[in-house]
Amino acid sequence: MASAAMKVCKASATSFRGKFKDYVRKTKGRAVVLVENRRFESKYLVDKDWLDDFVKENESIKATFEILADRELTSRLLKLAESLDADVGSGKARLHSMSDAFGK
């Protein structure tokens, strides 16, 4: 996911109710609608694909931090990476794409 700035469009709850379809059309990619109301907390209307990607990236980052927090595992992975680099550099090993490995 690219780290471009999010485009925020503000709308009152009344305007949002009256022009719902227009606001839904505005929520493409990183564009969001901030719905403000005096009686309730403000809410964002976001693109589902963008939110799904955001959640996946967040989960990936969390998993990376968990791995890095395990010093023994991180050390083993770094040693493995060094030997893999050496094997690929010398021609002893060949890297495969994810689609080659998993058929996707």
Residue frames as a rotation matrix with the C-alpha (Angstrom) as fourth column:
MET 1
0.589 0.808 0.000 0.00
0.808 -0.589 0.000 0.00
0.000 0.000 -1.000 0.00
ALA 2
-0.238 -0.650 0.722 1.39
0.589 -0.688 -0.425 3.40
0.773 0.324 0.546 -0.94
SER 3
-0.207 0.102 -0.973 1.73
0.931 -0.284 -0.228 5.94
-0.300 -0.953 -0.036 1.84
ALA 4
-0.648 0.093 0.756 0.05
0.382 -0.819 0.428 8.81
0.659 0.566 0.495 0.00
ALA 5
-0.949 0.304 0.084 -1.99
-0.255 -0.584 -0.771 11.36
-0.186 -0.753 0.631 1.90
MET 6
-0.500 0.857 0.124 -5.61
0.839 0.515 -0.174 10.59
-0.213 0.017 -0.977 2.57
LYS 7
-0.843 0.331 0.423 -8.16
-0.055 -0.837 0.545 12.92
0.535 0.436 0.724 0.96
VAL 8
-0.664 0.608 -0.436 -10.87
0.683 0.255 -0.685 13.84
-0.305 -0.752 -0.585 3.48
CYS 9
-0.604 0.620 0.502 -14.22
0.018 -0.619 0.786 15.31
0.797 0.483 0.363 2.50
LYS 10
-0.950 0.286 -0.123 -16.36
0.118 -0.034 -0.992 16.63
-0.288 -0.958 -0.001 5.39
ALA 11
-0.503 0.861 0.082 -20.14
0.015 -0.086 0.996 16.35
0.864 0.502 0.030 5.46
SER 12
-0.570 0.457 0.683 -22.81
-0.817 -0.228 -0.530 17.14
-0.086 -0.860 0.503 8.00
ALA 13
-0.796 0.329 0.508 -25.07
0.164 0.925 -0.342 14.24
-0.583 -0.189 -0.790 8.94
THR 14
0.233 0.935 -0.268 -28.00
-0.049 -0.264 -0.963 16.03
-0.971 0.237 -0.016 7.28
SER 15
0.199 -0.250 -0.947 -26.09
-0.938 -0.328 -0.111 16.52
-0.283 0.911 -0.300 4.04
PHE 16
-0.818 -0.571 0.073 -24.82
-0.544 0.808 0.225 12.95
-0.187 0.144 -0.972 4.20
ARG 17
-0.414 0.752 0.514 -28.33
0.245 0.635 -0.732 11.54
-0.877 -0.177 -0.447 4.54
GLY 18
0.502 0.716 -0.485 -29.61
-0.210 -0.443 -0.872 13.66
-0.839 0.539 -0.072 1.67
LYS 19
0.570 -0.386 -0.725 -26.69
-0.815 -0.154 -0.559 12.98
0.104 0.909 -0.403 -0.69
PHE 20
0.471 -0.366 0.803 -25.64
-0.365 0.747 0.555 9.49
-0.803 -0.554 0.218 0.37
LYS 21
0.780 -0.138 0.611 -25.03
0.544 0.632 -0.552 8.21
-0.310 0.763 0.568 -3.18
ASP 22
0.802 -0.501 0.324 -22.85
-0.147 -0.692 -0.707 11.23
0.579 0.520 -0.629 -3.99
TYR 23
0.403 -0.668 0.626 -20.72
-0.909 -0.210 0.361 10.69
-0.109 -0.714 -0.691 -0.89
VAL 24
0.595 -0.171 0.785 -20.41
0.010 0.979 0.205 6.95
-0.803 -0.114 0.584 -1.57
ARG 25
0.874 -0.265 0.408 -19.06
0.446 0.105 -0.889 7.78
0.192 0.959 0.210 -5.04
LYS 26
0.651 -0.642 0.406 -16.46
-0.569 -0.766 -0.299 10.07
0.503 -0.036 -0.864 -3.44
THR 27
0.434 -0.482 0.761 -15.04
-0.706 0.342 0.620 7.27
-0.559 -0.807 -0.192 -1.29
LYS 28
0.948 -0.252 -0.196 -12.68
0.021 0.664 -0.748 5.70
0.319 0.704 0.634 -3.82
GLY 29
0.146 -0.973 -0.180 -9.26
0.457 0.228 -0.860 4.50
0.878 0.043 0.478 -2.73
ARG 30
-0.596 -0.532 -0.602 -7.76
0.774 -0.182 -0.606 6.86
0.212 -0.827 0.520 -0.16
ALA 31
-0.688 0.442 0.575 -10.63
-0.314 -0.896 0.313 9.37
0.654 0.034 0.756 -0.37
VAL 32
-0.618 0.479 -0.624 -12.85
0.768 0.538 -0.348 9.29
0.169 -0.694 -0.700 2.72
VAL 33
-0.061 0.666 0.743 -15.89
-0.007 -0.745 0.667 11.17
0.998 0.036 0.050 3.97
LEU 34
-0.918 -0.176 -0.356 -15.93
0.363 -0.006 -0.932 12.49
0.162 -0.984 0.069 7.53
VAL 35
-0.032 0.979 0.199 -19.55
0.360 -0.175 0.917 12.64
0.932 0.101 -0.347 8.69
GLU 36
-0.946 -0.325 0.005 -20.02
0.146 -0.439 -0.887 15.13
0.290 -0.838 0.462 11.53
ASN 37
0.104 0.994 -0.046 -23.01
0.357 0.006 0.934 15.30
0.928 -0.113 -0.354 13.83
ARG 38
-0.195 -0.161 0.967 -23.62
-0.657 -0.711 -0.251 17.36
0.728 -0.685 0.033 16.97
ARG 39
0.553 0.575 0.603 -25.23
-0.830 0.320 0.456 14.48
0.069 -0.753 0.655 18.87
PHE 40
0.952 -0.221 0.213 -22.85
0.195 0.971 0.136 11.65
-0.237 -0.088 0.968 17.94
GLU 41
0.053 -0.995 -0.079 -19.14
0.004 -0.079 0.997 11.08
-0.999 -0.054 0.000 17.47
SER 42
0.260 -0.064 -0.964 -17.88
-0.914 -0.339 -0.224 11.82
-0.312 0.939 -0.146 13.97
LYS 43
0.382 -0.085 0.920 -17.56
0.130 0.991 0.038 8.80
-0.915 0.105 0.390 11.67
TYR 44
-0.479 -0.578 -0.661 -15.60
-0.665 -0.253 0.703 8.05
-0.574 0.776 -0.263 8.53
LEU 45
0.802 0.543 0.248 -17.05
-0.171 0.607 -0.776 6.49
-0.572 0.580 0.580 5.39
VAL 46
-0.197 -0.959 -0.203 -14.20
-0.694 -0.010 0.720 4.62
-0.693 0.282 -0.663 3.68
ASP 47
0.215 0.126 -0.968 -13.70
-0.894 0.425 -0.144 2.47
0.393 0.897 0.204 0.59
LYS 48
0.877 0.202 0.436 -13.99
-0.395 0.819 0.416 -1.23
-0.273 -0.537 0.798 1.51
ASP 49
0.772 -0.634 -0.048 -11.03
0.433 0.580 -0.691 -2.31
0.466 0.512 0.722 -0.65
TRP 50
0.069 -0.756 0.651 -8.84
-0.319 -0.635 -0.703 0.38
0.945 -0.159 -0.285 0.93
LEU 51
0.338 0.114 0.934 -9.86
-0.939 -0.030 0.343 -0.68
0.067 -0.993 0.097 4.45
ASP 52
0.994 0.018 0.110 -9.28
-0.023 0.999 0.043 -4.37
-0.109 -0.045 0.993 3.64
ASP 53
0.462 -0.881 0.098 -5.78
0.358 0.083 -0.930 -3.54
0.812 0.465 0.354 2.33
PHE 54
0.053 -0.395 0.917 -5.10
-0.670 -0.695 -0.260 -1.38
0.740 -0.601 -0.302 5.39
VAL 55
0.688 0.268 0.674 -6.11
-0.702 0.480 0.526 -4.19
-0.183 -0.835 0.518 7.76
LYS 56
0.926 -0.376 -0.041 -3.94
0.336 0.867 -0.369 -6.73
0.174 0.328 0.929 5.88
GLU 57
0.195 -0.899 0.392 -0.94
0.084 -0.383 -0.920 -4.41
0.977 0.212 0.001 5.94
ASN 58
0.215 -0.044 0.976 -1.46
-0.886 -0.430 0.176 -3.74
0.412 -0.902 -0.132 9.65
GLU 59
0.923 0.158 0.351 -1.57
-0.299 0.870 0.393 -7.49
-0.243 -0.467 0.850 10.36
SER 60
0.699 -0.715 0.007 1.61
0.464 0.446 -0.766 -7.99
0.544 0.539 0.643 8.33
ILE 61
0.039 -0.672 0.740 3.40
-0.374 -0.696 -0.613 -5.23
0.927 -0.253 -0.278 10.24
LYS 62
0.506 0.218 0.835 2.27
-0.862 0.102 0.496 -6.71
0.022 -0.971 0.239 13.56
ALA 63
0.987 -0.142 0.073 3.56
0.143 0.990 -0.005 -10.16
-0.072 0.016 0.997 12.52
THR 64
0.381 -0.895 0.233 6.90
0.278 -0.130 -0.952 -8.62
0.882 0.427 0.200 11.49
PHE 65
0.064 -0.319 0.946 7.23
-0.769 -0.620 -0.157 -6.92
0.636 -0.717 -0.285 14.88
GLU 66
0.803 0.272 0.531 6.42
-0.563 0.639 0.524 -10.18
-0.197 -0.720 0.666 16.65
ILE 67
0.823 -0.565 -0.049 9.16
0.468 0.726 -0.504 -11.95
0.320 0.392 0.862 14.69
LEU 68
0.109 -0.826 0.553 11.66
0.017 -0.555 -0.832 -9.16
0.994 0.101 -0.046 15.36
ALA 69
0.397 0.098 0.912 10.81
-0.854 -0.326 0.407 -9.25
0.337 -0.940 -0.046 19.06
ASP 70
0.943 -0.127 0.306 11.93
-0.001 0.923 0.384 -12.90
-0.332 -0.363 0.871 19.14
ARG 71
0.391 -0.874 -0.288 15.71
-0.840 -0.467 0.276 -12.41
-0.376 0.133 -0.917 19.12
GLU 72
-0.311 -0.516 0.798 16.50
-0.181 0.856 0.484 -16.09
-0.933 0.006 -0.359 18.63
LEU 73
0.389 0.548 0.740 14.19
0.644 0.413 -0.644 -16.40
-0.659 0.727 -0.192 15.62
THR 74
0.943 -0.071 -0.326 15.48
-0.238 -0.827 -0.509 -13.14
-0.234 0.557 -0.797 14.12
SER 75
0.049 -0.998 0.050 19.06
-0.764 -0.005 0.645 -14.34
-0.643 -0.070 -0.763 14.50
ARG 76
-0.254 -0.090 0.963 18.25
0.282 0.946 0.163 -17.66
-0.925 0.313 -0.214 12.79
LEU 77
0.724 0.599 0.342 16.46
0.514 -0.139 -0.846 -15.87
-0.459 0.789 -0.408 9.94
LEU 78
0.729 -0.524 -0.441 19.41
-0.603 -0.796 -0.052 -13.50
-0.324 0.304 -0.896 9.40
LYS 79
-0.307 -0.854 0.421 21.85
-0.490 0.521 0.699 -16.43
-0.816 0.009 -0.578 9.25
LEU 80
0.042 0.427 0.903 19.56
0.592 0.717 -0.367 -18.21
-0.804 0.551 -0.223 6.81
ALA 81
0.932 0.313 -0.182 19.37
0.078 -0.664 -0.743 -15.07
-0.354 0.679 -0.644 4.65
GLU 82
0.255 -0.922 -0.291 23.18
-0.799 -0.371 0.474 -14.84
-0.545 0.112 -0.831 4.56
SER 83
-0.503 -0.453 0.736 23.56
-0.042 0.863 0.503 -18.46
-0.863 0.222 -0.454 3.44
LEU 84
0.404 0.728 0.554 20.76
0.631 0.217 -0.745 -18.03
-0.662 0.651 -0.372 0.88
ASP 85
0.828 -0.164 -0.536 22.43
-0.392 -0.853 -0.345 -14.93
-0.401 0.495 -0.771 -0.54
ALA 86
-0.195 -0.980 0.038 25.71
-0.721 0.169 0.672 -16.81
-0.665 0.104 -0.739 -0.81
ASP 87
-0.346 0.115 0.931 24.06
0.342 0.940 0.012 -19.84
-0.874 0.322 -0.365 -2.47
VAL 88
0.740 0.649 0.176 22.18
0.436 -0.264 -0.860 -17.71
-0.512 0.714 -0.479 -4.99
GLY 89
0.634 -0.566 -0.527 25.31
-0.635 -0.770 0.064 -15.65
-0.442 0.294 -0.848 -5.71
SER 90
-0.441 -0.869 0.223 27.38
-0.598 0.470 0.649 -18.76
-0.669 0.153 -0.727 -6.37
GLY 91
-0.292 0.408 -0.865 24.67
-0.879 0.242 0.411 -20.40
0.377 0.880 0.288 -8.49
LYS 92
-0.990 -0.103 -0.096 24.07
-0.054 0.906 -0.419 -23.23
0.131 -0.410 -0.903 -6.00
ALA 93
-0.435 0.892 -0.124 20.46
0.634 0.205 -0.746 -22.14
-0.640 -0.403 -0.654 -5.46
ARG 94
-0.830 0.289 0.477 17.76
0.271 -0.538 0.798 -20.57
0.487 0.792 0.369 -7.59
LEU 95
-0.785 0.600 -0.154 14.95
-0.129 -0.403 -0.906 -18.40
-0.606 -0.692 0.394 -6.26
HIS 96
-0.640 0.682 0.354 11.39
0.724 0.381 0.575 -19.09
0.257 0.625 -0.737 -7.34
SER 97
-0.696 0.493 0.522 8.52
-0.407 -0.870 0.279 -16.64
0.592 -0.018 0.806 -7.58
MET 98
-0.640 0.551 0.536 5.55
-0.554 0.153 -0.819 -16.90
-0.533 -0.821 0.207 -5.20
SER 99
0.390 0.830 -0.399 3.38
-0.890 0.228 -0.396 -18.11
-0.238 0.509 0.827 -8.10
ASP 100
-0.084 -0.496 -0.864 5.97
-0.591 0.723 -0.358 -20.82
0.803 0.480 -0.353 -8.93
ALA 101
-0.920 -0.384 0.070 6.05
-0.262 0.474 -0.840 -21.92
0.290 -0.792 -0.537 -5.31
PHE 102
-0.714 0.683 0.156 2.34
-0.063 0.159 -0.985 -21.68
-0.697 -0.713 -0.071 -4.49
GLY 103
-0.689 0.414 0.595 0.63
0.723 0.451 0.523 -21.74
-0.052 0.791 -0.610 -7.87
LYS 104
0.326 0.810 -0.487 -1.03
0.705 -0.552 -0.445 -18.34
-0.629 -0.198 -0.751 -7.54
